[in-house]
Amino acid sequence: MVAASRKRADARRNERSLLDAAAQAFVAAGVDVPVREIAARAGVGVGTIYRHFPTRADLIVAVYRHQVEACAEAGPALLAAESSPYAALTAWIDRFVDFLVTKHGLAEAMQSDNAGFAALHAYFLDRLVPVCDRLLTAAVTAGEVRPDVAALELMRGIGSLCVGAGPQYDPRRMVALLVAGLRTQGPQV
């Protein structure tokens, strides 16, 4: 029983590594990157990828969901670990930007007619808006950020700044300016 449990944990860890490698490959070379390159990045055989993800669409959906989950899980962990709610919010937004850059790398494939992509946007909103809201609420309660910004509004603003990320444009500077603008500077007018 212990060996089976360990194997499942190893399998989950291997799948996470594979999904991380696929996300990096998609950002670097697009969603049409050869599967052998993803396998090499992940340190697995091509057959392992196809065993877990029979089609490229399956892999793309899994990468997207994996990235959403990682971002969702990071929120509470950062809130517990960082020195202030604002620091946690800032660190989470940095991870959210990483996700958005990956997401934009997947955007072309997401426009396909594949039914598997249909529910992904709702999944994204259902998982990440509450996390952002919790971080914002904690920062507002601590008096660190202005109270008049909603989580979805902030996420859309960040998303807009991330469109077109690439060698000529790194959205992090603009997102940092946006996040700095959330800070309270005394009484809000």
N, C-alpha and C positions, 0 to 999 in steps of 0.2 A: 504494500500500500504506500509506504514512504517513497519507494523508487518510482512508482507511477506518479505520485504528487510532484516529485522532483523533476521528472520528465516533462510533465505539463508546465512547470515553471520554466524549465529550460526552453521548451517549445515556444512559450509566450515571449521569453526574452529574445529568442532567435527571430521571432516574427517582428518584434519591435525594432530590432536591428535592421532587418530587411526593409521595413517600412521607412525607417530613418534614411537608409541608403537610397531607397527609391525616391524619397522626397528631395534629397540633395541632387540626385541625378536629374530629376525633372526640372529643378531650378536651373541647374548648370547647362543642360542640353535639350530641354523640352521633353514633352511627354512621349515623343517618338524615339527616345534614347533606346538603343538596343538592350534587350533584356540581359544579355551577357555582361554589359557594363554595370547594370544594377547588381547582378550576381557577384561580380568582382568586388564592387564597393562593399557589399554585405558580407563577403567572405563565404558565400554559399554557391552551390551548383545551380545552373539554370533550371534543372528539374525541380529543385526545391521551390523556386518561385512559382513555377507552373502548378506544382502540387497544392500550394496554398492559394494561388490566384490564377485560375485557368485562362482568364482573358486579361488583356491590358486594362479594360474597363474595370474589372474586379480589383486590380491592383490600384488604379487611380482612386476608386471609391474608398478602398481600405486606407490609402495614404491620407486622404482627406479626413476620414473619420479619426484616424490615429492622431493627426495634427490637432483636430478639434479637442479630442480628449486630453491630450498633453497640455493644451492651453487651459482647458477647464480645470484640470487638476492642479495646475500651477497657482491659481488664484488663492485658494485657502492656504496653501503651503507658504506662499510668499507673505500673506497677511500675518501668519504666525511667526515667520522667521525674520522679517525685515524690521528695521528700527522704528518705522512709523508707517501708518496707512498710506501716506503719500509715496514713500519709498516703495511699498508693496505695489501700489498702483502703477508707478513708473516702471518697475521691473516687469510687471505683467504686460503692460503696453508694449514693452520691448519684445517680449515673446509673441504677443499678438501681431506685431509687425512682421516677425519672422514667419508666422503662419500665413499672413496675408501675401507675403512675397511668394511663398510656396503655392498658395491658392491661385494667385494670378498666373503662375506658371502652369497650373492645371486648367485655367479658364477655357482655353480652346477646346479641350476634350470635354469639359463640363457642358458645352453648348450642344453636344451631340444629342441624338434622339434616344439614347439609352435610358430606359425607365429607371435604372439604378441611380441616376443623377437627380431625379425629380425631387426627392425629399431631402437632399443634402442641405439646401439653403435653410429650410425650416429647422433641421437638426442643428445647424450652425447657430441659429438664433436662440433656439431652446437651450442649448448648452452654454453659450458664451455670454449672452446678455445678462443673465442672473449673476454670473461671476463678476462681470464688470460693474454691475449695480452694487454688489456687496462691497467691492473695493472702493467705489466712489462714495457710498454711504459711510463707510468707516472713515474715509478722509474728510468728508464733510463734518461728521460728528466730532472729529479731532480738531476741526477748525482750520484744516490745511488747504482745502480747496473750496471754491465757490459752490454754492448750493443749487445754482440754476442750470446745471448741465445734466441731461439724462444719459443713461448708459448707452442706449441705442444711438442717440445723437452723437456722442463721443466716438463710438465705434464706426459710425458712417463717416465722420470727419477723418478719422485715421485711415479708413479704407480709401477714401478719395485721395489722400496724400500718398498712398502706396501704389496707386495706378501708375504704370510706366516705370516702375523700379527697374534699374538695370545699370549697365556700366556708366552711363551718362547721368544717372539720377539715383541717388540713394535717399530714400524718403525719411531716413532717421533724423536728419537735421530739422526738417519741417515738422515732423511729429514731436520732436523735443520742444520746438517753439510752441506748438499747440498745448502740450502738457504743461509747460511753464506758465502759459496763460490761464491755466486752471487754478493756480495758486492764489490764495487769499492775500490781499495786500492791506489788510485792515477792513473796516466796514465796507460792505458792498453797496453800491449805489443802485 
